[in-house]
């Protein structure tokens, strides 16, 4: 089977979306399938074609950067979609196309390429755009909202299957009349991320020794709403000096959050840049608690991919998320942490202090999360499901032609 993967992110990019797509590409290649990846050319990378591991062909086109203005980033996403079509049109006909959204504009690429090659595509709606941007107040122009909603609906309707990462997202799309929906959870490599990793390097280099470390690692953007973490840190500082909030990442709101911490004169908040994927398991090992946050205005049932990594590391989760988020259901089902309302610093601070003061409870929750990750979210389990879905999609359409 020939598979064409479309994604804005791919290694050496270290974002979770890049790692998810890399895992899928490798699983397909190891299964004997021919894989081509078309992805964005990020800052510092060389455009064009490269051979990646397992014989995977990677083509870098366009350019994306979180440092650009929202308008420029939006234009870049349309340019990426157009260039993906131009480059992919020169390939041998794929049997199936798989695209990861955001950016939503890759749905246009899928529609065009599916028509050209007369092959099906599977559309992974990781975040439900444009609603997520509308909720955050990032997208306000009525004409643009209409345009992106039109692109979204067409991307779903033309897809053979739409993949979402949680039941709540599936129910939401079903309520809109989209019937071809499959739930495929975001997976985690439980062999790579496990409770036995050694976090001493981070503890020593970053001065974490002797501290109760609450770790947020990932994108620092509008959707994460990290202002609540800073407010909670101020409350916790009035109770103890032993708790340290460690924020590791980068994004469009990174400078804003750092400036806010300086203005608040917070001494219990430490910022560090994104770490290489191979070091991420040790970073988790250096923490006592993994933190997941979403802005209160997020209305879609998103589950950040970092949740699975925290669980696999055997660390308890503290999730500050909206009530409708499927993150709440996952954490409660796994009994792996505490959930508080998004944007509530008092409740977030209380949750942090609870796990700090009750190490046995933290340990029990961490162990429960590890068990759940092994049974339900392990890479081998979820990727087997996704590869079968792609194989079935390709066979089904070829059989009707």
C-alpha positions as CSV (number, residue, x, y, z in Angstrom):
1,X,0.0,0.0,0.0
2,X,1.3,3.5,-0.9
3,X,0.4,6.1,1.7
4,X,0.7,9.8,1.5
5,X,0.9,11.7,4.8
6,X,0.2,15.4,5.0
7,X,1.2,17.3,8.1
8,X,2.6,20.7,9.1
9,X,4.9,19.0,11.6
10,X,7.5,16.2,11.3
11,X,10.9,15.6,12.9
12,X,13.3,17.1,13.6
13,X,10.4,19.3,14.8
14,X,9.8,18.2,18.4
15,X,6.1,19.1,18.8
16,X,3.8,16.3,19.8
17,X,2.1,16.4,16.4
18,X,5.4,15.8,14.7
19,X,6.2,12.8,17.0
20,X,2.7,11.3,16.4
21,X,3.1,11.5,12.6
22,X,6.6,10.1,12.8
23,X,5.3,7.1,14.8
24,X,2.6,6.5,12.2
25,X,5.0,6.8,9.3
26,X,7.4,4.3,10.9
27,X,4.7,1.8,11.8
28,X,3.5,1.9,8.2
29,X,7.0,1.5,6.8
30,X,7.7,-1.4,9.1
31,X,4.5,-3.0,8.0
32,X,5.9,-3.1,4.4
33,X,4.0,0.0,3.1
34,X,5.5,2.7,1.0
35,X,5.3,6.1,2.8
36,X,5.7,9.6,1.5
37,X,5.4,12.6,3.9
38,X,4.7,16.2,2.7
39,X,5.3,18.6,5.6
40,X,6.2,22.3,6.2
41,X,9.6,23.7,6.1
42,X,10.2,25.1,9.5
43,X,12.8,27.6,10.6
44,X,16.4,26.3,10.3
45,X,15.4,23.3,8.1
46,X,16.3,22.7,4.5
47,X,13.5,22.6,1.9
48,X,13.1,19.8,-0.6
49,X,13.4,16.0,-0.4
50,X,15.2,13.9,2.2
51,X,15.3,10.2,3.0
52,X,14.2,9.6,6.6
53,X,14.6,6.4,8.6
54,X,12.9,3.2,7.4
55,X,13.1,4.4,3.8
56,X,10.4,7.1,4.3
57,X,10.5,10.0,1.7
58,X,10.0,13.4,3.3
59,X,9.3,16.5,1.2
60,X,9.5,19.9,3.0
61,X,7.5,22.7,1.3
62,X,6.3,26.1,2.3
63,X,7.3,27.7,5.6
64,X,5.6,28.0,9.0
65,X,6.7,29.9,12.0
66,X,5.0,30.6,15.4
67,X,7.0,33.9,15.4
68,X,4.9,35.4,12.6
69,X,1.7,37.4,13.1
70,X,-1.6,35.5,13.1
71,X,-2.5,36.9,9.7
72,X,0.9,35.8,8.2
73,X,0.6,32.4,9.8
74,X,-2.9,32.0,8.3
75,X,-1.5,32.9,4.8
76,X,1.4,30.5,5.3
77,X,-1.1,27.7,6.0
78,X,-2.9,28.3,2.7
79,X,0.5,28.4,1.0
80,X,1.4,25.1,2.6
81,X,-1.8,23.5,1.3
82,X,-1.2,24.8,-2.2
83,X,2.4,23.6,-2.3
84,X,1.5,20.3,-0.8
85,X,-0.8,19.7,-3.8
86,X,1.8,20.9,-6.3
87,X,4.5,18.6,-4.9
88,X,2.3,15.6,-4.3
89,X,0.7,15.7,-7.8
90,X,4.1,14.5,-9.1
91,X,4.0,11.3,-7.0
92,X,2.9,7.9,-8.1
93,X,-0.8,7.5,-7.2
94,X,-1.2,6.7,-3.5
95,X,-3.7,4.2,-2.3
96,X,-4.7,6.4,0.6
97,X,-4.0,9.9,1.9
98,X,-3.8,10.7,5.6
99,X,-3.8,14.3,6.8
100,X,-3.3,15.8,10.3
101,X,-5.2,19.0,11.1
102,X,-4.5,21.7,12.2
103,X,-3.8,23.3,9.9
104,X,-7.4,23.0,8.5
105,X,-6.2,24.1,5.1
106,X,-4.7,20.6,4.5
107,X,-8.3,19.5,4.0
108,X,-8.2,21.5,0.7
109,X,-5.0,19.6,-0.2
110,X,-6.8,16.3,0.5
111,X,-9.8,17.2,-1.6
112,X,-7.7,18.2,-4.6
113,X,-5.3,15.2,-4.4
114,X,-8.1,12.7,-3.8
115,X,-9.8,14.0,-6.9
116,X,-6.6,13.9,-9.0
117,X,-5.6,10.4,-7.9
118,X,-9.1,9.0,-7.4
119,X,-8.1,7.7,-4.0
120,X,-9.6,8.1,-0.6
121,X,-8.3,10.2,2.3
122,X,-8.6,10.0,6.1
123,X,-8.7,13.3,7.8
124,X,-7.4,13.5,11.4
125,X,-9.3,16.4,13.0
126,X,-7.0,16.8,16.1
127,X,-8.5,20.1,17.0
128,X,-11.9,21.2,15.7
129,X,-11.1,24.3,13.7
130,X,-12.3,27.0,13.3
131,X,-14.4,26.7,16.4
132,X,-11.3,26.5,18.7
133,X,-10.1,29.9,17.3
134,X,-13.5,31.4,17.6
135,X,-13.8,30.4,21.2
136,X,-10.4,31.9,22.0
137,X,-11.3,35.2,20.3
138,X,-8.4,34.7,17.9
139,X,-10.7,34.5,14.8
140,X,-13.4,37.2,14.8
141,X,-14.0,38.3,11.2
142,X,-17.4,36.9,10.1
143,X,-16.3,36.3,6.5
144,X,-13.2,34.4,7.6
145,X,-15.2,32.3,10.1
146,X,-17.7,31.4,7.3
147,X,-14.8,30.5,5.0
148,X,-13.1,28.2,7.5
149,X,-16.3,26.6,8.5
150,X,-16.9,25.9,4.8
151,X,-13.5,24.4,4.5
152,X,-14.0,22.3,7.6
153,X,-17.3,20.9,6.4
154,X,-16.0,20.1,2.9
155,X,-12.9,18.4,4.4
156,X,-15.2,16.1,6.5
157,X,-17.8,15.4,3.8
158,X,-15.2,14.5,1.2
159,X,-13.2,12.3,3.5
160,X,-13.7,8.5,3.6
161,X,-13.1,8.7,7.3
162,X,-12.7,11.5,9.9
163,X,-10.5,10.5,12.8
164,X,-10.8,12.2,16.2
165,X,-9.0,11.5,19.4
166,X,-11.8,11.3,21.9
167,X,-15.5,10.3,22.2
168,X,-16.6,13.8,22.9
169,X,-15.2,15.0,19.6
170,X,-16.9,12.2,17.8
171,X,-20.3,13.0,19.4
172,X,-19.8,16.7,18.4
173,X,-19.2,15.8,14.7
174,X,-22.1,13.2,14.7
175,X,-24.4,16.0,16.0
176,X,-23.4,18.0,12.9
177,X,-24.4,15.2,10.6
178,X,-20.8,13.9,10.0
179,X,-21.3,10.1,10.0
180,X,-17.9,8.7,8.9
181,X,-16.2,9.3,12.3
182,X,-13.7,7.0,14.0
183,X,-12.1,7.5,17.5
184,X,-8.3,6.9,17.6
185,X,-6.7,8.0,20.8
186,X,-3.4,9.8,20.9
187,X,-0.9,7.2,21.6
188,X,2.3,7.0,23.7
189,X,5.4,4.9,23.6
190,X,5.2,3.1,27.0
191,X,8.5,1.4,26.4
192,X,10.3,4.8,26.0
193,X,8.3,6.7,28.6
194,X,8.1,4.8,31.9
195,X,8.5,5.3,35.6
196,X,12.1,3.9,35.7
197,X,13.6,6.8,33.7
198,X,16.3,8.9,35.4
199,X,15.6,12.6,35.9
200,X,18.8,13.4,37.9
201,X,20.4,15.5,35.1
202,X,17.5,17.9,35.0
203,X,17.3,18.0,38.8
204,X,20.9,18.9,39.0
205,X,21.3,21.2,36.0
206,X,18.1,23.2,36.7
207,X,18.2,23.3,40.4
208,X,15.2,21.1,41.0
209,X,16.7,18.9,43.8
210,X,14.6,19.1,46.9
211,X,11.6,20.7,45.2
212,X,8.2,19.4,44.5
213,X,8.1,20.0,40.7
214,X,4.9,20.7,38.9
215,X,5.7,20.4,35.2
216,X,4.0,22.0,32.2
217,X,5.7,21.0,29.0
218,X,4.5,21.9,25.5
219,X,3.1,24.7,23.4
220,X,2.6,28.0,25.1
221,X,-0.3,29.5,23.2
222,X,-3.7,31.0,23.6
223,X,-5.5,27.7,24.1
224,X,-3.3,26.7,27.0
225,X,-4.3,29.7,29.2
226,X,-1.1,29.6,31.3
227,X,-2.1,32.8,33.1
228,X,-3.9,30.6,35.6
229,X,-0.7,28.7,36.4
230,X,1.0,31.9,37.4
231,X,-1.9,33.0,39.6
232,X,-1.9,29.6,41.2
233,X,1.9,29.8,41.7
234,X,1.5,33.0,43.7
235,X,-1.1,31.4,45.9
236,X,1.1,28.3,46.5
237,X,4.1,30.5,47.3
238,X,2.2,31.9,50.3
239,X,1.9,28.3,51.7
240,X,5.3,26.8,51.0
241,X,8.7,27.4,49.3
242,X,9.1,23.8,48.4
243,X,6.8,23.8,45.3
244,X,8.3,24.8,41.9
245,X,6.3,25.3,38.7
246,X,8.5,24.3,35.8
247,X,7.2,25.6,32.4
248,X,9.1,24.0,29.5
249,X,8.1,25.1,26.0
250,X,7.6,27.8,23.4
251,X,4.8,29.3,21.4
252,X,2.9,32.5,20.4
253,X,2.2,33.4,24.1
254,X,5.6,32.5,25.5
255,X,6.9,36.1,25.8
256,X,3.6,37.3,27.3
257,X,3.7,34.6,30.0
258,X,7.3,35.2,30.8
259,X,6.7,39.0,31.1
260,X,3.7,38.4,33.3
261,X,5.8,36.2,35.7
262,X,8.4,38.9,35.9
263,X,5.8,41.5,36.7
264,X,4.4,39.2,39.4
265,X,7.9,38.7,40.8
266,X,7.3,34.9,41.0
267,X,10.3,33.1,42.4
268,X,8.7,29.7,42.3
269,X,8.2,29.6,38.5
270,X,11.1,28.5,36.2
271,X,11.0,28.7,32.4
272,X,13.0,26.5,30.1
273,X,12.9,25.9,26.3
274,X,11.4,22.9,24.5
275,X,13.5,19.8,25.0
276,X,14.5,17.2,22.4
277,X,12.2,14.2,22.2
278,X,14.8,11.8,23.5
279,X,15.2,13.9,26.7
280,X,11.5,14.3,27.3
281,X,11.1,11.0,29.3
282,X,13.9,12.1,31.6
283,X,12.2,15.5,32.0
284,X,9.0,13.8,33.1
285,X,11.0,11.7,35.5
286,X,12.4,14.9,37.1
287,X,8.8,16.1,37.9
288,X,6.4,15.1,40.7
289,X,3.3,16.1,38.9
290,X,2.3,16.7,35.3
291,X,0.2,19.8,34.6
292,X,-2.4,20.1,31.8
293,X,-4.2,23.4,31.2
294,X,-6.8,24.7,28.7
295,X,-8.2,28.2,28.5
296,X,-11.8,28.5,29.9
297,X,-13.1,29.6,26.5
298,X,-12.1,26.3,24.8
299,X,-15.4,24.7,24.0
300,X,-14.3,21.7,22.0
301,X,-13.7,18.4,23.9
302,X,-9.9,18.4,23.3
303,X,-7.5,16.1,25.1
304,X,-3.9,17.4,24.9
305,X,-1.5,14.7,23.9
306,X,0.7,15.4,26.9
307,X,-1.8,13.7,29.1
308,X,-0.9,10.2,27.8
309,X,2.8,11.0,28.3
310,X,2.3,12.0,31.9
311,X,0.3,8.9,32.6
312,X,3.0,6.6,30.9
313,X,5.6,8.2,33.1
314,X,3.7,7.2,36.2
315,X,3.1,10.8,37.3
316,X,-0.2,12.1,38.6
317,X,-2.0,14.5,36.4
318,X,-3.5,17.9,37.4
319,X,-5.8,19.1,34.7
320,X,-7.2,22.6,34.8
321,X,-9.7,22.2,31.9
322,X,-13.3,23.2,30.9
323,X,-16.1,21.0,32.1
324,X,-16.8,19.7,28.6
325,X,-13.3,18.7,27.9
326,X,-12.8,14.9,27.4
327,X,-9.6,15.4,29.5
328,X,-11.8,15.4,32.6
329,X,-13.4,12.1,31.6
330,X,-10.0,10.5,30.8
331,X,-8.4,11.5,34.1
332,X,-11.4,10.4,36.1
333,X,-11.7,7.1,34.2
334,X,-8.0,6.3,34.8
335,X,-8.1,7.6,38.4
336,X,-4.8,9.2,37.6
337,X,-5.1,12.7,39.0
338,X,-7.1,15.7,40.0
339,X,-9.3,17.8,37.7
340,X,-10.2,21.5,38.4
341,X,-12.1,24.1,36.4
342,X,-10.2,26.0,33.8
343,X,-9.2,29.5,34.8
344,X,-9.7,28.8,38.6
345,X,-6.3,29.5,40.3
346,X,-7.6,28.9,43.8
347,X,-8.7,25.3,42.8
348,X,-5.5,24.7,40.9
349,X,-3.4,25.8,43.8
350,X,-5.4,23.6,46.2
351,X,-4.9,20.6,43.9
352,X,-1.1,21.2,43.8
353,X,-0.9,21.5,47.6
354,X,-3.1,18.3,48.0
355,X,-0.6,16.2,46.1
356,X,2.4,17.9,47.7
357,X,1.0,17.2,51.1
358,X,-0.2,13.6,50.3
359,X,2.7,11.8,48.6
360,X,0.9,8.4,49.0
361,X,-2.1,9.7,47.0
362,X,0.2,11.1,44.3
363,X,2.0,7.8,44.0
364,X,-1.3,5.9,43.9
365,X,-2.6,8.1,41.1
366,X,0.6,7.9,39.1
367,X,0.6,4.1,39.2
368,X,-3.1,4.1,38.1
369,X,-2.2,6.3,35.2
370,X,0.6,4.0,34.1
371,X,-1.7,1.0,34.1
372,X,-4.3,2.8,32.0
373,X,-1.7,3.9,29.5
374,X,-0.3,0.4,29.1
375,X,-3.8,-1.1,28.6
376,X,-5.4,1.6,26.4
377,X,-2.9,4.2,25.0
378,X,0.2,2.2,24.2
379,X,1.7,3.0,20.8
380,X,1.6,-0.6,19.6
381,X,-2.1,-1.0,20.5
382,X,-3.3,2.3,19.0
383,X,-1.1,2.3,15.9
384,X,-2.3,-1.2,15.0
385,X,-5.8,0.1,15.0
386,X,-4.9,3.2,12.9
387,X,-2.9,1.2,10.3
388,X,-5.8,-1.3,10.0
389,X,-8.1,1.7,9.4
390,X,-5.9,3.0,6.6
391,X,-5.6,-0.5,5.0
392,X,-9.4,-1.0,5.2
393,X,-10.0,2.5,3.7
394,X,-7.7,1.8,0.8
395,X,-9.1,-1.6,0.1
396,X,-12.7,-0.4,0.3
397,X,-12.4,2.3,-2.3
398,X,-10.2,0.3,-4.7
399,X,-12.8,-2.5,-4.5
400,X,-15.5,-0.1,-5.8
401,X,-13.6,1.2,-8.8
